[in-house]
Amino acid sequence: MSQEDSAEIKPEVKKLADLVGYQENSVVSRTLVKREKGTVTLFAFEKGSALSEHTAPFDALVYLVDGEAEVVIDSKSYRLETGDTILLPANRPHAVKATSRLKMLLTMIRS
């Protein structure tokens, strides 16, 4: 994105949790920022929904906007609740499961 493209973005105050809604038996995502060097994506999970184990070539930071989750990294389980954050290291297997309805922000840095 060029500086000219960035100049077209108009700042606007919004409630993060309101930017994505829940959908029955689903994980819903909305990309908020998409650039060459990284993305910011907001997810909404129904209780019991999950992102199955996978790896990514880049570090990612998870921030729980609302709810509770189990995050597994390299077969080790971590419990997160509203306001918690955890780093998903690049090239290491990880998964996310909603232990309640939850919304999470995922920031991936590509470098």
ChimeraX attribute file (.defattr): number of C-alpha atoms within 10 A of each C-alpha:
attribute: neighborCount
match mode: 1-to-1
recipient: residues
	/A:1	8
	/A:2	6
	/A:3	7
	/A:4	8
	/A:5	8
	/A:6	9
	/A:7	8
	/A:8	8
	/A:9	8
	/A:10	6
	/A:11	6
	/A:12	5
	/A:13	5
	/A:14	8
	/A:15	6
	/A:16	13
	/A:17	16
	/A:18	8
	/A:19	14
	/A:20	16
	/A:21	16
	/A:22	17
	/A:23	11
	/A:24	10
	/A:25	12
	/A:26	14
	/A:27	20
	/A:28	16
	/A:29	19
	/A:30	14
	/A:31	15
	/A:32	14
	/A:33	11
	/A:34	12
	/A:35	10
	/A:36	9
	/A:37	9
	/A:38	15
	/A:39	16
	/A:40	18
	/A:41	17
	/A:42	24
	/A:43	21
	/A:44	26
	/A:45	28
	/A:46	21
	/A:47	20
	/A:48	15
	/A:49	20
	/A:50	19
	/A:51	13
	/A:52	12
	/A:53	16
	/A:54	12
	/A:55	16
	/A:56	14
	/A:57	13
	/A:58	15
	/A:59	18
	/A:60	21
	/A:61	15
	/A:62	21
	/A:63	20
	/A:64	21
	/A:65	20
	/A:66	19
	/A:67	20
	/A:68	22
	/A:69	27
	/A:70	17
	/A:71	22
	/A:72	18
	/A:73	19
	/A:74	12
	/A:75	12
	/A:76	8
	/A:77	13
	/A:78	12
	/A:79	13
	/A:80	20
	/A:81	17
	/A:82	15
	/A:83	12
	/A:84	16
	/A:85	16
	/A:86	15
	/A:87	14
	/A:88	24
	/A:89	17
	/A:90	16
	/A:91	12
	/A:92	16
	/A:93	16
	/A:94	21
	/A:95	18
	/A:96	20
	/A:97	22
	/A:98	22
	/A:99	19
	/A:100	17
	/A:101	17
	/A:102	25
	/A:103	29
	/A:104	25
	/A:105	24
	/A:106	23
	/A:107	21
	/A:108	22
	/A:109	17
	/A:110	14
	/A:111	9
